[in-house]
Amino acid sequence: MVLAELRRESSVEKAFESKKMFVVKQTIGEATLHKLLCFLIKTFQDSLKITNVANEMSASEIFEAADMLMGMGNGEYGRESVFDVIEAFKHFKLHPFDLYNAFNDARLRQIMTNYLEHKADWLERHNSRGRREADQKPPLSLEQVVSDYHLSNLGQQTSGERAAQQLKEESTKRKVAAILENSERIAKAFEAEDVASQPIPQPETQSE
């Protein structure tokens, strides 16, 4: 299944570089993104194998949880990506805590919180590694310093500025490629799983 492949290939780095949900819903549509999140939540809940059905999220609760993840209303996760949700569920499987045979909004929030703390640690390590690599660059030679001085006086790019520009362009290309790839793959996964043909969880209405 394509979604299973997405889970295997998902990583914190890919989640960090992917389009955020508030952007994705503008490209694939709010309804499509909402269905995908409902599907991911329901699939994760099923994997927990909760023995008491009364302790599972109902269809309306899954509907509201998808709203929360999408950043609707008071939802706080709209600036995360779909891959962050996938990574949060993967992180729970690797570092589980006791759910007491139940799954609800509070436990979903705790899973997201634990993952986002893990993601923050990853970002700190990632940034520290980048700073170390920058510190390890060999010093400029005297000839290079003189050359850069003349180039600067002529209003031309120095070697350092050219290198920085090249790194920026390469980084931008990687991010754009990742965004395009992830958007296409999410759409293909959604189509392949035929989520759209499944009944959409609707909020339960109270009878008068």
PASEBA-1860 file (N, C-alpha, C; in nm, 3 decimals):
! residues 208
1> MVLAELRR> 0.085/-0.119/0.000/0.000/0.000/0.000/0.088/0.124/0.000 ~ 0.041/0.228/-0.068/0.121/0.349/-0.080/0.137/0.418/0.055 ~ 0.031/0.419/0.136/0.043/0.483/0.268/0.146/0.411/0.356 ~ 0.151/0.279/0.346/0.250/0.204/0.422/0.391/0.243/0.378 ~ 0.407/0.263/0.247/0.537/0.306/0.194/0.572/0.446/0.245 ~ 0.472/0.534/0.251/0.496/0.668/0.304/0.542/0.662/0.448 ~ 0.481/0.574/0.525/0.521/0.561/0.665/0.665/0.513/0.677 ~ 0.702/0.418/0.591/0.839/0.365/0.596/0.941/0.473/0.560
9> ESSVEKAF> 0.907/0.555/0.461/1.002/0.654/0.412/0.996/0.785/0.490 ~ 0.894/0.799/0.575/0.880/0.923/0.652/0.994/0.935/0.753 ~ 1.034/1.059/0.781/1.138/1.086/0.879/1.113/1.224/0.938 ~ 1.180/1.254/1.048/1.164/1.386/1.110/1.212/1.493/1.012 ~ 1.320/1.464/0.941/1.372/1.562/0.845/1.271/1.588/0.734 ~ 1.210/1.480/0.681/1.111/1.497/0.576/0.990/1.573/0.629 ~ 0.950/1.544/0.753/0.837/1.614/0.813/0.868/1.763/0.828 ~ 0.992/1.793/0.867/1.033/1.932/0.887/1.033/2.010/0.756
17> ESKKMFVV> 1.074/1.943/0.646/1.086/2.011/0.518/0.957/2.010/0.436 ~ 0.857/1.932/0.479/0.734/1.921/0.401/0.643/2.042/0.419 ~ 0.552/2.059/0.324/0.453/2.165/0.334/0.371/2.148/0.461 ~ 0.344/2.258/0.527/0.264/2.254/0.648/0.116/2.241/0.611 ~ 0.037/2.193/0.706/-0.102/2.161/0.674/-0.184/2.282/0.633 ~ -0.152/2.398/0.689/-0.229/2.516/0.651/-0.202/2.554/0.505 ~ -0.088/2.507/0.450/-0.058/2.530/0.308/-0.116/2.417/0.224 ~ -0.102/2.293/0.272/-0.150/2.176/0.197/-0.300/2.185/0.171
25> KQTIGEAT> -0.376/2.234/0.269/-0.521/2.237/0.249/-0.561/2.337/0.140 ~ -0.469/2.426/0.106/-0.496/2.519/-0.003/-0.463/2.456/-0.139 ~ -0.379/2.352/-0.138/-0.338/2.289/-0.264/-0.422/2.166/-0.297 ~ -0.447/2.079/-0.198/-0.527/1.958/-0.226/-0.671/1.973/-0.179 ~ -0.700/2.083/-0.110/-0.837/2.107/-0.064/-0.856/2.068/0.081 ~ -0.931/2.150/0.151/-0.954/2.127/0.294/-1.024/1.994/0.320 ~ -1.125/1.962/0.237/-1.201/1.837/0.256/-1.112/1.715/0.238 ~ -1.025/1.717/0.136/-0.936/1.604/0.110/-0.837/1.585/0.223
33> LHKLLCFL> -0.778/1.694/0.270/-0.684/1.686/0.382/-0.754/1.634/0.506 ~ -0.877/1.680/0.530/-0.951/1.636/0.648/-0.978/1.485/0.642 ~ -1.019/1.435/0.524/-1.043/1.291/0.508/-0.915/1.211/0.534 ~ -0.802/1.262/0.482/-0.675/1.193/0.500/-0.639/1.184/0.648 ~ -0.658/1.294/0.721/-0.627/1.294/0.865/-0.720/1.201/0.941 ~ -0.849/1.200/0.903/-0.943/1.106/0.965/-0.897/0.963/0.943 ~ -0.853/0.935/0.821/-0.806/0.801/0.787/-0.683/0.763/0.869 ~ -0.587/0.856/0.882/-0.465/0.829/0.960/-0.497/0.804/1.107
41> IKTFQDSL> -0.587/0.884/1.163/-0.625/0.867/1.304/-0.695/0.733/1.324 ~ -0.791/0.704/1.236/-0.865/0.576/1.248/-0.773/0.457/1.231 ~ -0.682/0.462/1.135/-0.587/0.352/1.114/-0.498/0.333/1.235 ~ -0.450/0.444/1.293/-0.366/0.435/1.413/-0.446/0.377/1.529 ~ -0.568/0.424/1.547/-0.651/0.371/1.656/-0.672/0.221/1.642 ~ -0.698/0.177/1.518/-0.718/0.033/1.495/-0.594/-0.047/1.532 ~ -0.475/0.014/1.508/-0.349/-0.057/1.537/-0.326/-0.073/1.687 ~ -0.395/0.006/1.768/-0.378/-0.002/1.914/-0.448/-0.124/1.972
49> KITNVANE> -0.543/-0.181/1.896/-0.616/-0.301/1.937/-0.678/-0.284/2.077 ~ -0.750/-0.175/2.093/-0.820/-0.149/2.220/-0.935/-0.249/2.233 ~ -0.941/-0.316/2.346/-1.038/-0.426/2.362/-1.179/-0.377/2.392 ~ -1.191/-0.259/2.451/-1.323/-0.205/2.483/-1.358/-0.095/2.383 ~ -1.453/-0.123/2.295/-1.490/-0.028/2.190/-1.536/0.105/2.250 ~ -1.593/0.102/2.368/-1.641/0.226/2.432/-1.526/0.321/2.465 ~ -1.403/0.267/2.470/-1.286/0.350/2.502/-1.216/0.404/2.377 ~ -1.273/0.376/2.259/-1.218/0.428/2.135/-1.283/0.561/2.099
57> MSASEIFE> -1.217/0.634/2.009/-1.277/0.755/1.956/-1.396/0.718/1.867 ~ -1.506/0.790/1.884/-1.621/0.771/1.795/-1.595/0.843/1.664 ~ -1.685/0.823/1.568/-1.669/0.889/1.438/-1.666/1.040/1.454 ~ -1.752/1.095/1.539/-1.754/1.240/1.556/-1.629/1.290/1.626 ~ -1.573/1.210/1.717/-1.451/1.249/1.786/-1.331/1.247/1.691 ~ -1.328/1.148/1.601/-1.222/1.144/1.499/-1.235/1.265/1.408 ~ -1.357/1.300/1.372/-1.384/1.418/1.289/-1.327/1.543/1.356 ~ -1.354/1.560/1.486/-1.307/1.678/1.559/-1.155/1.674/1.577
65> AADMLMGM> -1.099/1.554/1.596/-0.954/1.541/1.612/-0.882/1.582/1.484 ~ -0.940/1.545/1.369/-0.881/1.586/1.241/-0.886/1.738/1.226 ~ -0.995/1.799/1.271/-1.004/1.946/1.272/-0.891/2.006/1.355 ~ -0.866/1.945/1.472/-0.761/1.995/1.561/-0.624/1.985/1.495 ~ -0.595/1.871/1.435/-0.465/1.853/1.370/-0.448/1.948/1.252 ~ -0.559/1.979/1.185/-0.555/2.065/1.068/-0.539/2.212/1.107 ~ -0.560/2.241/1.235/-0.548/2.378/1.279/-0.677/2.455/1.274 ~ -0.790/2.383/1.265/-0.920/2.450/1.262/-0.958/2.492/1.403
73> GNGEYGRE> -1.034/2.600/1.414/-1.079/2.646/1.545/-0.961/2.680/1.633 ~ -0.953/2.612/1.747/-0.841/2.635/1.839/-0.729/2.534/1.819 ~ -0.733/2.462/1.706/-0.628/2.363/1.679/-0.491/2.427/1.668 ~ -0.391/2.363/1.728/-0.258/2.422/1.733/-0.157/2.352/1.643 ~ -0.202/2.260/1.558/-0.107/2.181/1.479/-0.109/2.215/1.331 ~ -0.177/2.322/1.292/-0.185/2.356/1.151/-0.052/2.390/1.088 ~ 0.046/2.427/1.171/0.179/2.461/1.116/0.274/2.342/1.121 ~ 0.219/2.223/1.144/0.295/2.098/1.128/0.253/2.037/0.995
81> SVFDVIEA> 0.325/1.936/0.950/0.293/1.872/0.823/0.221/1.739/0.846 ~ 0.164/1.684/0.738/0.100/1.552/0.747/0.204/1.449/0.791 ~ 0.327/1.466/0.744/0.433/1.373/0.784/0.465/1.384/0.932 ~ 0.439/1.500/0.993/0.456/1.511/1.139/0.357/1.421/1.211 ~ 0.235/1.413/1.161/0.135/1.325/1.221/0.179/1.180/1.207 ~ 0.226/1.143/1.088/0.275/1.006/1.066/0.393/0.977/1.158 ~ 0.485/1.073/1.170/0.601/1.055/1.257/0.562/1.048/1.404 ~ 0.460/1.124/1.443/0.413/1.120/1.583/0.363/0.981/1.618
89> FKHFKLHP> 0.287/0.920/1.527/0.236/0.785/1.551/0.351/0.682/1.552 ~ 0.447/0.701/1.461/0.564/0.612/1.460/0.645/0.626/1.588 ~ 0.661/0.751/1.634/0.738/0.777/1.756/0.671/0.710/1.876 ~ 0.537/0.713/1.881/0.467/0.648/1.991/0.494/0.497/1.990 ~ 0.495/0.438/1.870/0.519/0.294/1.862/0.658/0.257/1.915 ~ 0.755/0.347/1.892/0.892/0.323/1.938/0.909/0.359/2.085 ~ 0.834/0.460/2.131/0.845/0.507/2.270/0.705/0.519/2.329 ~ 0.640/0.405/2.351/0.500/0.409/2.397/0.488/0.449/2.544
97> FDLYNAFN> 0.373/0.500/2.578/0.337/0.520/2.718/0.202/0.454/2.738 ~ 0.164/0.430/2.863/0.043/0.352/2.891/-0.082/0.431/2.853 ~ -0.159/0.379/2.761/-0.284/0.442/2.721/-0.402/0.390/2.803 ~ -0.374/0.291/2.889/-0.478/0.232/2.973/-0.597/0.183/2.889 ~ -0.562/0.117/2.778/-0.661/0.054/2.691/-0.768/0.153/2.644 ~ -0.724/0.276/2.614/-0.818/0.378/2.567/-0.745/0.476/2.475 ~ -0.821/0.537/2.386/-0.765/0.638/2.296/-0.868/0.750/2.280 ~ -0.824/0.872/2.310/-0.914/0.986/2.301/-0.836/1.111/2.265
105> DARLRQIM> -0.902/1.226/2.267/-0.840/1.352/2.230/-0.718/1.383/2.317 ~ -0.730/1.362/2.447/-0.620/1.394/2.540/-0.497/1.308/2.510 ~ -0.519/1.179/2.481/-0.406/1.091/2.453/-0.344/1.124/2.317 ~ -0.426/1.165/2.221/-0.373/1.208/2.091/-0.285/1.332/2.109 ~ -0.331/1.427/2.190/-0.252/1.547/2.216/-0.119/1.512/2.284 ~ -0.123/1.414/2.376/0.001/1.375/2.445/0.098/1.311/2.348 ~ 0.046/1.231/2.254/0.131/1.170/2.152/0.196/1.277/2.066 ~ 0.119/1.378/2.027/0.173/1.489/1.947/0.275/1.568/2.028
113> TNYLEHKA> 0.247/1.595/2.155/0.339/1.671/2.239/0.472/1.599/2.254 ~ 0.466/1.468/2.282/0.589/1.390/2.297/0.673/1.394/2.169 ~ 0.604/1.381/2.054/0.676/1.384/1.927/0.737/1.521/1.901 ~ 0.663/1.627/1.926/0.714/1.762/1.899/0.834/1.795/1.988 ~ 0.836/1.740/2.109/0.955/1.756/2.194/1.074/1.682/2.133 ~ 1.047/1.562/2.082/1.151/1.485/2.012/1.200/1.560/1.888 ~ 1.107/1.621/1.815/1.141/1.697/1.695/1.226/1.819/1.732 ~ 1.193/1.885/1.843/1.271/2.002/1.888/1.414/1.961/1.921
121> DWLERHNS> 1.430/1.843/1.984/1.565/1.794/2.014/1.640/1.765/1.884 ~ 1.569/1.707/1.787/1.633/1.678/1.657/1.678/1.807/1.591 ~ 1.594/1.911/1.592/1.630/2.039/1.532/1.752/2.100/1.599 ~ 1.757/2.088/1.731/1.873/2.143/1.804/2.001/2.071/1.764 ~ 1.994/1.938/1.753/2.112/1.860/1.711/2.148/1.895/1.567 ~ 2.046/1.907/1.482/2.068/1.940/1.340/2.137/2.075/1.326 ~ 2.089/2.176/1.400/2.148/2.309/1.394/2.290/2.311/1.451 ~ 2.310/2.234/1.559/2.444/2.227/1.619/2.544/2.163/1.523
129> RGRREADQ> 2.498/2.060/1.451/2.586/1.995/1.354/2.622/2.093/1.243 ~ 2.524/2.173/1.200/2.551/2.272/1.096/2.652/2.375/1.142 ~ 2.641/2.418/1.268/2.737/2.515/1.320/2.876/2.455/1.330 ~ 2.883/2.328/1.373/3.014/2.262/1.382/3.080/2.250/1.246 ~ 2.999/2.213/1.145/3.054/2.201/1.009/3.104/2.335/0.959 ~ 3.033/2.442/0.994/3.076/2.575/0.952/3.206/2.613/1.022 ~ 3.219/2.573/1.149/3.342/2.606/1.223/3.462/2.528/1.171 ~ 3.435/2.412/1.108/3.544/2.327/1.061/3.593/2.363/0.922
137> KPPLSLEQ> 3.532/2.464/0.860/3.577/2.504/0.727/3.719/2.559/0.734 ~ 3.804/2.524/0.638/3.943/2.572/0.640/3.948/2.724/0.626 ~ 4.044/2.789/0.693/4.055/2.936/0.683/4.095/2.978/0.542 ~ 4.055/3.098/0.505/4.092/3.150/0.374/4.243/3.176/0.368 ~ 4.298/3.153/0.251/4.440/3.183/0.232/4.456/3.334/0.215 ~ 4.580/3.382/0.229/4.607/3.525/0.214/4.570/3.571/0.074 ~ 4.601/3.485/-0.026/4.569/3.518/-0.164/4.418/3.533/-0.184 ~ 4.344/3.445/-0.118/4.197/3.451/-0.132/4.142/3.576/-0.065
145> VVSDYHLS> 4.200/3.612/0.050/4.156/3.733/0.121/4.178/3.856/0.033 ~ 4.298/3.863/-0.029/4.330/3.977/-0.116/4.235/3.981/-0.235 ~ 4.211/3.864/-0.295/4.121/3.856/-0.410/3.981/3.901/-0.372 ~ 3.932/3.854/-0.256/3.799/3.892/-0.210/3.790/4.041/-0.182 ~ 3.899/4.097/-0.132/3.901/4.242/-0.102/3.883/4.322/-0.232 ~ 3.956/4.281/-0.336/3.945/4.351/-0.464/3.805/4.332/-0.526 ~ 3.753/4.212/-0.516/3.619/4.185/-0.570/3.514/4.269/-0.497 ~ 3.530/4.281/-0.365/3.436/4.359/-0.286/3.440/4.506/-0.327
153> NLGQQTSG> 3.561/4.558/-0.350/3.575/4.697/-0.392/3.513/4.721/-0.529 ~ 3.512/4.616/-0.613/3.454/4.628/-0.746/3.303/4.602/-0.746 ~ 3.248/4.574/-0.627/3.105/4.546/-0.615/3.067/4.410/-0.664 ~ 3.164/4.317/-0.670/3.137/4.182/-0.717/3.133/4.086/-0.599 ~ 3.073/3.968/-0.624/3.062/3.868/-0.519/3.199/3.813/-0.480 ~ 3.220/3.799/-0.349/3.342/3.735/-0.300/3.322/3.584/-0.304 ~ 3.428/3.508/-0.280/3.417/3.362/-0.282/3.321/3.314/-0.173 ~ 3.326/3.379/-0.057/3.235/3.341/0.052/3.090/3.367/0.016
161> ERAAQQLK> 3.065/3.481/-0.049/2.928/3.515/-0.089/2.878/3.419/-0.197 ~ 2.968/3.381/-0.290/2.929/3.286/-0.395/2.895/3.150/-0.334 ~ 2.978/3.107/-0.237/2.954/2.978/-0.172/2.822/2.980/-0.096 ~ 2.797/3.091/-0.026/2.672/3.103/0.051/2.552/3.103/-0.042 ~ 2.564/3.174/-0.155/2.455/3.178/-0.253/2.429/3.039/-0.312 ~ 2.537/2.966/-0.340/2.522/2.832/-0.396/2.455/2.738/-0.296 ~ 2.496/2.746/-0.169/2.434/2.663/-0.066/2.286/2.696/-0.051 ~ 2.253/2.825/-0.055/2.114/2.868/-0.043/2.030/2.816/-0.160
169> EESTKRKV> 2.086/2.824/-0.282/2.013/2.776/-0.400/1.992/2.625/-0.394 ~ 2.097/2.552/-0.351/2.086/2.407/-0.341/1.983/2.367/-0.236 ~ 1.984/2.440/-0.122/1.887/2.412/-0.016/1.745/2.439/-0.064 ~ 1.727/2.549/-0.136/1.594/2.583/-0.189/1.546/2.477/-0.287 ~ 1.636/2.432/-0.376/1.599/2.329/-0.473/1.556/2.200/-0.403 ~ 1.631/2.161/-0.297/1.597/2.039/-0.223/1.460/2.052/-0.158 ~ 1.435/2.169/-0.099/1.307/2.188/-0.030/1.191/2.190/-0.127 ~ 1.210/2.258/-0.242/1.104/2.262/-0.343/1.077/2.121/-0.395
177> AAILENSE> 1.184/2.045/-0.422/1.168/1.908/-0.472/1.095/1.822/-0.370 ~ 1.131/1.839/-0.241/1.066/1.762/-0.135/0.919/1.797/-0.123 ~ 0.890/1.927/-0.132/0.750/1.973/-0.123/0.667/1.914/-0.235 ~ 0.720/1.923/-0.359/0.647/1.871/-0.475/0.627/1.720/-0.464 ~ 0.733/1.651/-0.425/0.726/1.505/-0.414/0.624/1.464/-0.309 ~ 0.631/1.530/-0.191/0.542/1.493/-0.082/0.396/1.523/-0.115 ~ 0.372/1.639/-0.179/0.234/1.674/-0.216/0.177/1.572/-0.314 ~ 0.259/1.536/-0.413/0.214/1.439/-0.513/0.190/1.301/-0.450
185> RIAKAFEA> 0.279/1.263/-0.358/0.268/1.130/-0.300/0.150/1.122/-0.204 ~ 0.124/1.231/-0.133/0.007/1.232/-0.044/-0.120/1.216/-0.126 ~ -0.127/1.292/-0.236/-0.244/1.284/-0.322/-0.259/1.144/-0.381 ~ -0.145/1.084/-0.426/-0.150/0.950/-0.483/-0.187/0.846/-0.377 ~ -0.132/0.864/-0.256/-0.165/0.771/-0.148/-0.313/0.777/-0.116 ~ -0.362/0.898/-0.111/-0.503/0.918/-0.081/-0.590/0.853/-0.186 ~ -0.552/0.869/-0.312/-0.629/0.810/-0.422/-0.617/0.659/-0.421 ~ -0.494/0.608/-0.396/-0.472/0.464/-0.400/-0.549/0.392/-0.289
193> EDVASQPI> -0.555/0.454/-0.173/-0.626/0.393/-0.061/-0.777/0.407/-0.077 ~ -0.816/0.491/-0.176/-0.958/0.514/-0.202/-1.030/0.563/-0.078 ~ -0.960/0.654/-0.007/-1.018/0.709/0.114/-1.143/0.787/0.081 ~ -1.140/0.852/-0.037/-1.253/0.938/-0.072/-1.382/0.858/-0.084 ~ -1.370/0.729/-0.115/-1.491/0.649/-0.133/-1.545/0.598/-0.001 ~ -1.467/0.613/0.108/-1.511/0.567/0.238/-1.603/0.670/0.300 ~ -1.696/0.625/0.385/-1.785/0.722/0.450/-1.706/0.816/0.539 ~ -1.736/0.944/0.529/-1.666/1.045/0.609/-1.729/1.050/0.747
201> PQPETQSE> -1.648/1.043/0.855/-1.706/1.055/0.989/-1.777/1.189/1.001 ~ -1.899/1.185/1.047/-1.978/1.306/1.065/-2.007/1.325/1.213 ~ -2.012/1.450/1.256/-2.045/1.474/1.397/-2.181/1.417/1.430 ~ -2.191/1.355/1.548/-2.318/1.300/1.590/-2.412/1.412/1.629 ~ -2.535/1.404/1.587/-2.634/1.506/1.622/-2.725/1.452/1.729 ~ -2.757/1.537/1.821/-2.845/1.496/1.930/-2.989/1.505/1.883 ~ -3.067/1.402/1.915/-3.208/1.407/1.879/-3.284/1.496/1.974 ~ -3.376/1.569/1.921/-3.453/1.662/2.003/-3.554/1.583/2.089
END
